[in-house]
Amino acid sequence: MSPSDCARVVDLLADYLEQRLPADVRMELDRHLDRCPACLKQVQTYRSTVSLLRSLGDDDLPSELRSSLRAFLDRGSTN
């Protein structure tokens, strides 16, 4: 895989997982993930992190950490 293909996966990761990509782009990323274990691992890690954060109640995290994490995730979804 070329570094540019992997960079594109990273750029589109949040939209990919939230199913906000056009079908042709999603299929292209699916094909890439079938051939690239490093990107597949990144997708799995991101998915697990988001799932863990969603499972935490608002009272489970200090407010500063919660705000920082939300800002981080928001930045990832706009890239």
N, C-alpha and C positions, 0 to 999 in steps of 0.2 A: 504494500500500500504506500502511496506517496504521502509525504507529510501534509500536503495540501488537502488530500482527502480526509485525513484524520483531523486536521484543523477545522474542516467544514462540519464534521460530526460534532466536535466540541461546540462550535458556534450555534448549531441547531439543536443541541441536546434537550434543552428545556421544551422547546416547541415540539420536538419529536415525542417526548414522553407525555406531553399534554395533548397529543394528537391534533396539533394546530398546523400541520404541514399539508400542502397539497399532496394528493395521492402519488404523483410521479416522484416527488422529492422523497417522500417516505419510502417508496419502493427502492429508490437509489440508496438511501441510507441503510435499509434492510439488507441489500446486497453487499454493501460495504461491511456491515457488521457480521455477515456470514463468513467473510474472508479475513477479518481483522480481529484477532483475539484481544489486542490491547484496547481497541475502541469498545468492544463488547464488554470488557471488564469495567471500563469507565461508565458505560450506560448502567450496568448492574449496580455499581457503587452509588451512582447518583440516585438511581431509583430507590435503593435501600435507605439512603440518607433522607430523601424526601418522605418516604414512608415512616421512618422513625420519627422525624420531626412532626409529621401530621398526627402521629399517635400520642404525642405528649400533650397533656393538658396545659392550658395557659398558666396554671400555677406551678407547673413542674420546672419551669425555667425562670431564672431571674430576668426581670424586664429588659435590662441592658443586653443580655445575651440573646433574648428573643428578638429584640429590635435589630441587632447585628445580623442574626441569621436570616431574618426576613429580607433585609437589605441585600445580603449576599445572594439569596435565591432570586430576588427581583432583578438584580444585575444579570444573573445567568439567563433569565428568561427574556431579556431584552437584547441580548447579543446575537 
